[in-house]
Amino acid sequence: MKSTFASDLEKEQKLHKLLDSCYRKGLKNYSFKRIKGHRQQMIGIDLHFTSNRSGQVFSIDEKAQLDYLNENLPTFAFELQYEKTGILKQGWLFNPHKKTDFYSLITSIYCDEPDIFTSCKITFVNRRKLIRFLSEKRLSEESLKKYLNASPNHRGKLEIDQLNARNQGYLYFSRQNKAEKPVNLILRLDFLIANGVARRFM
């Protein structure tokens, strides 16, 4: 299996034009700046949003559903673990080295021509609130690892006790169709919005 990392990165860069236009229109009280340094991107910082009133700076990590163009999915995948050159790595959700304040989740990405993006939905998720919310539902990194360790060869969807799979979330093992073999916590966006963890930007 071939990794899609390089092609995803190229698509993300082309998507930035649309996203920057959305931010300019929607961020009335904030200015934003894209971060180009590799080191900062590696610790989960793609942009800085700066309050025009207080000067407070927030670190934003953009996550885009580039595998599902021209589709309106109600969920988003939060990465728990993946493989790189056969070595198991910690995903970005619980990684303590990430300095992300908010995720900017890009869904419903539509294009009229290949890689010419015309519209999308953006949902902001407060990372600290998300991790606290999951912990309150007994979904800590440690409790989720128990599911992963108990299902070393599982593929596809795995329902878990703490979430209603139909309207809240579940685990998903992409061990067959992705080179990185990620394991993700799939959460419904309206579930996060209803619980004050996220809000729809546009």
DODOBA-399537 format. One record per residue (C-alpha): residue number from 0; residue in one letter; x, y, z. Coordinates in steps of 0.05 Angstrom, whole numbers. Example, Ala and Ser with C-alpha at 12.3 -4.5 7.8 and 13.67 -1.06 7.14 Angstrom:
REM residues 2
loke num 0; residuo A; c1 246; c2 -90; c3 156
loke num 1; residuo S; c1 273; c2 -21; c3 143
END
This chain:
REM residues 202
loke num 0; residuo M; c1 0; c2 0; c3 0
loke num 1; residuo K; c1 25; c2 69; c3 -18
loke num 2; residuo S; c1 21; c2 126; c3 32
loke num 3; residuo T; c1 -24; c2 184; c3 11
loke num 4; residuo F; c1 14; c2 234; c3 54
loke num 5; residuo A; c1 47; c2 272; c3 -3
loke num 6; residuo S; c1 -16; c2 277; c3 -45
loke num 7; residuo D; c1 -57; c2 298; c3 16
loke num 8; residuo L; c1 -6; c2 352; c3 31
loke num 9; residuo E; c1 -11; c2 379; c3 -40
loke num 10; residuo K; c1 -87; c2 380; c3 -36
loke num 11; residuo E; c1 -85; c2 415; c3 32
loke num 12; residuo Q; c1 -42; c2 470; c3 3
loke num 13; residuo K; c1 -92; c2 480; c3 -53
loke num 14; residuo L; c1 -149; c2 480; c3 -3
loke num 15; residuo H; c1 -116; c2 537; c3 36
loke num 16; residuo K; c1 -141; c2 589; c3 -14
loke num 17; residuo L; c1 -213; c2 572; c3 1
loke num 18; residuo L; c1 -201; c2 566; c3 76
loke num 19; residuo D; c1 -165; c2 633; c3 80
loke num 20; residuo S; c1 -224; c2 665; c3 45
loke num 21; residuo C; c1 -272; c2 634; c3 96
loke num 22; residuo Y; c1 -229; c2 658; c3 155
loke num 23; residuo R; c1 -226; c2 728; c3 127
loke num 24; residuo K; c1 -302; c2 731; c3 120
loke num 25; residuo G; c1 -319; c2 697; c3 186
loke num 26; residuo L; c1 -266; c2 720; c3 236
loke num 27; residuo K; c1 -293; c2 789; c3 253
loke num 28; residuo N; c1 -253; c2 798; c3 317
loke num 29; residuo Y; c1 -191; c2 758; c3 300
loke num 30; residuo S; c1 -133; c2 761; c3 251
loke num 31; residuo F; c1 -99; c2 698; c3 227
loke num 32; residuo K; c1 -31; c2 678; c3 202
loke num 33; residuo R; c1 -9; c2 612; c3 170
loke num 34; residuo I; c1 51; c2 578; c3 201
loke num 35; residuo K; c1 101; c2 553; c3 151
loke num 36; residuo G; c1 155; c2 527; c3 198
loke num 37; residuo H; c1 159; c2 451; c3 197
loke num 38; residuo R; c1 175; c2 446; c3 271
loke num 39; residuo Q; c1 112; c2 483; c3 292
loke num 40; residuo Q; c1 69; c2 443; c3 243
loke num 41; residuo M; c1 96; c2 380; c3 274
loke num 42; residuo I; c1 71; c2 402; c3 342
loke num 43; residuo G; c1 1; c2 414; c3 316
loke num 44; residuo I; c1 3; c2 488; c3 296
loke num 45; residuo D; c1 -20; c2 506; c3 225
loke num 46; residuo L; c1 -45; c2 576; c3 241
loke num 47; residuo H; c1 -47; c2 628; c3 295
loke num 48; residuo F; c1 -112; c2 664; c3 309
loke num 49; residuo T; c1 -100; c2 730; c3 346
loke num 50; residuo S; c1 -155; c2 767; c3 383
loke num 51; residuo N; c1 -159; c2 839; c3 359
loke num 52; residuo R; c1 -185; c2 859; c3 428
loke num 53; residuo S; c1 -140; c2 823; c3 478
loke num 54; residuo G; c1 -81; c2 803; c3 434
loke num 55; residuo Q; c1 -88; c2 731; c3 458
loke num 56; residuo V; c1 -61; c2 681; c3 408
loke num 57; residuo F; c1 -92; c2 612; c3 395
loke num 58; residuo S; c1 -57; c2 555; c3 360
loke num 59; residuo I; c1 -99; c2 521; c3 306
loke num 60; residuo D; c1 -90; c2 452; c3 275
loke num 61; residuo E; c1 -127; c2 443; c3 210
loke num 62; residuo K; c1 -155; c2 374; c3 194
loke num 63; residuo A; c1 -188; c2 363; c3 127
loke num 64; residuo Q; c1 -230; c2 305; c3 101
loke num 65; residuo L; c1 -193; c2 301; c3 35
loke num 66; residuo D; c1 -209; c2 228; c3 26
loke num 67; residuo Y; c1 -283; c2 245; c3 20
loke num 68; residuo L; c1 -289; c2 300; c3 -31
loke num 69; residuo N; c1 -360; c2 319; c3 -52
loke num 70; residuo E; c1 -389; c2 282; c3 8
loke num 71; residuo N; c1 -425; c2 309; c3 69
loke num 72; residuo L; c1 -402; c2 264; c3 126
loke num 73; residuo P; c1 -431; c2 276; c3 196
loke num 74; residuo T; c1 -369; c2 248; c3 232
loke num 75; residuo F; c1 -295; c2 263; c3 240
loke num 76; residuo A; c1 -236; c2 216; c3 254
loke num 77; residuo F; c1 -192; c2 233; c3 314
loke num 78; residuo E; c1 -126; c2 195; c3 308
loke num 79; residuo L; c1 -106; c2 149; c3 365
loke num 80; residuo Q; c1 -47; c2 113; c3 333
loke num 81; residuo Y; c1 -14; c2 97; c3 266
loke num 82; residuo E; c1 46; c2 61; c3 237
loke num 83; residuo K; c1 108; c2 91; c3 205
loke num 84; residuo T; c1 158; c2 44; c3 173
loke num 85; residuo G; c1 128; c2 -12; c3 214
loke num 86; residuo I; c1 135; c2 25; c3 280
loke num 87; residuo L; c1 73; c2 41; c3 321
loke num 88; residuo K; c1 65; c2 116; c3 334
loke num 89; residuo Q; c1 19; c2 156; c3 379
loke num 90; residuo G; c1 -35; c2 193; c3 342
loke num 91; residuo W; c1 -48; c2 267; c3 349
loke num 92; residuo L; c1 -109; c2 267; c3 394
loke num 93; residuo F; c1 -76; c2 251; c3 460
loke num 94; residuo N; c1 -4; c2 268; c3 441
loke num 95; residuo P; c1 24; c2 312; c3 497
loke num 96; residuo H; c1 75; c2 343; c3 450
loke num 97; residuo K; c1 20; c2 376; c3 409
loke num 98; residuo K; c1 9; c2 449; c3 426
loke num 99; residuo T; c1 -59; c2 455; c3 392
loke num 100; residuo D; c1 -112; c2 499; c3 424
loke num 101; residuo F; c1 -166; c2 487; c3 372
loke num 102; residuo Y; c1 -177; c2 439; c3 314
loke num 103; residuo S; c1 -206; c2 469; c3 251
loke num 104; residuo L; c1 -243; c2 409; c3 221
loke num 105; residuo I; c1 -257; c2 417; c3 147
loke num 106; residuo T; c1 -314; c2 374; c3 121
loke num 107; residuo S; c1 -362; c2 373; c3 62
loke num 108; residuo I; c1 -307; c2 395; c3 15
loke num 109; residuo Y; c1 -335; c2 405; c3 -54
loke num 110; residuo C; c1 -298; c2 416; c3 -119
loke num 111; residuo D; c1 -324; c2 429; c3 -190
loke num 112; residuo E; c1 -257; c2 407; c3 -220
loke num 113; residuo P; c1 -201; c2 364; c3 -192
loke num 114; residuo D; c1 -169; c2 402; c3 -133
loke num 115; residuo I; c1 -208; c2 465; c3 -149
loke num 116; residuo F; c1 -245; c2 473; c3 -84
loke num 117; residuo T; c1 -309; c2 514; c3 -82
loke num 118; residuo S; c1 -342; c2 504; c3 -14
loke num 119; residuo C; c1 -334; c2 469; c3 53
loke num 120; residuo K; c1 -358; c2 466; c3 125
loke num 121; residuo I; c1 -313; c2 486; c3 182
loke num 122; residuo T; c1 -322; c2 464; c3 254
loke num 123; residuo F; c1 -278; c2 488; c3 311
loke num 124; residuo V; c1 -263; c2 439; c3 367
loke num 125; residuo N; c1 -232; c2 462; c3 433
loke num 126; residuo R; c1 -179; c2 408; c3 444
loke num 127; residuo R; c1 -175; c2 417; c3 520
loke num 128; residuo K; c1 -251; c2 413; c3 527
loke num 129; residuo L; c1 -253; c2 352; c3 481
loke num 130; residuo I; c1 -202; c2 313; c3 521
loke num 131; residuo R; c1 -237; c2 332; c3 586
loke num 132; residuo F; c1 -305; c2 312; c3 557
loke num 133; residuo L; c1 -278; c2 245; c3 535
loke num 134; residuo S; c1 -247; c2 233; c3 603
loke num 135; residuo E; c1 -314; c2 247; c3 636
loke num 136; residuo K; c1 -343; c2 192; c3 592
loke num 137; residuo R; c1 -287; c2 145; c3 614
loke num 138; residuo L; c1 -252; c2 152; c3 546
loke num 139; residuo S; c1 -181; c2 168; c3 567
loke num 140; residuo E; c1 -121; c2 147; c3 526
loke num 141; residuo E; c1 -111; c2 90; c3 575
loke num 142; residuo S; c1 -182; c2 64; c3 571
loke num 143; residuo L; c1 -181; c2 67; c3 494
loke num 144; residuo K; c1 -115; c2 29; c3 493
loke num 145; residuo K; c1 -150; c2 -29; c3 527
loke num 146; residuo Y; c1 -196; c2 -34; c3 466
loke num 147; residuo L; c1 -137; c2 -29; c3 418
loke num 148; residuo N; c1 -96; c2 -82; c3 456
loke num 149; residuo A; c1 -156; c2 -128; c3 460
loke num 150; residuo S; c1 -168; c2 -123; c3 384
loke num 151; residuo P; c1 -98; c2 -128; c3 352
loke num 152; residuo N; c1 -124; c2 -155; c3 286
loke num 153; residuo H; c1 -191; c2 -120; c3 282
loke num 154; residuo R; c1 -210; c2 -85; c3 218
loke num 155; residuo G; c1 -264; c2 -34; c3 207
loke num 156; residuo K; c1 -315; c2 -9; c3 257
loke num 157; residuo L; c1 -314; c2 -28; c3 331
loke num 158; residuo E; c1 -369; c2 -6; c3 377
loke num 159; residuo I; c1 -349; c2 12; c3 448
loke num 160; residuo D; c1 -388; c2 13; c3 513
loke num 161; residuo Q; c1 -380; c2 88; c3 527
loke num 162; residuo L; c1 -412; c2 113; c3 463
loke num 163; residuo N; c1 -475; c2 102; c3 424
loke num 164; residuo A; c1 -448; c2 81; c3 356
loke num 165; residuo R; c1 -509; c2 108; c3 319
loke num 166; residuo N; c1 -508; c2 180; c3 344
loke num 167; residuo Q; c1 -444; c2 190; c3 383
loke num 168; residuo G; c1 -383; c2 151; c3 359
loke num 169; residuo Y; c1 -341; c2 87; c3 354
loke num 170; residuo L; c1 -271; c2 63; c3 339
loke num 171; residuo Y; c1 -248; c2 49; c3 268
loke num 172; residuo F; c1 -187; c2 7; c3 247
loke num 173; residuo S; c1 -161; c2 24; c3 177
loke num 174; residuo R; c1 -111; c2 -33; c3 176
loke num 175; residuo Q; c1 -127; c2 -58; c3 106
loke num 176; residuo N; c1 -135; c2 3; c3 61
loke num 177; residuo K; c1 -84; c2 53; c3 88
loke num 178; residuo A; c1 -8; c2 47; c3 91
loke num 179; residuo E; c1 -4; c2 81; c3 159
loke num 180; residuo K; c1 -58; c2 33; c3 187
loke num 181; residuo P; c1 -89; c2 87; c3 232
loke num 182; residuo V; c1 -137; c2 72; c3 288
loke num 183; residuo N; c1 -186; c2 129; c3 298
loke num 184; residuo L; c1 -239; c2 150; c3 347
loke num 185; residuo I; c1 -298; c2 169; c3 302
loke num 186; residuo L; c1 -343; c2 223; c3 333
loke num 187; residuo R; c1 -405; c2 256; c3 306
loke num 188; residuo L; c1 -397; c2 330; c3 299
loke num 189; residuo D; c1 -467; c2 347; c3 322
loke num 190; residuo F; c1 -454; c2 306; c3 385
loke num 191; residuo L; c1 -393; c2 349; c3 400
loke num 192; residuo I; c1 -430; c2 413; c3 385
loke num 193; residuo A; c1 -488; c2 394; c3 430
loke num 194; residuo N; c1 -440; c2 382; c3 487
loke num 195; residuo G; c1 -404; c2 448; c3 482
loke num 196; residuo V; c1 -339; c2 419; c3 456
loke num 197; residuo A; c1 -346; c2 446; c3 385
loke num 198; residuo R; c1 -381; c2 499; c3 345
loke num 199; residuo R; c1 -397; c2 507; c3 272
loke num 200; residuo F; c1 -357; c2 564; c3 241
loke num 201; residuo M; c1 -389; c2 560; c3 173
END
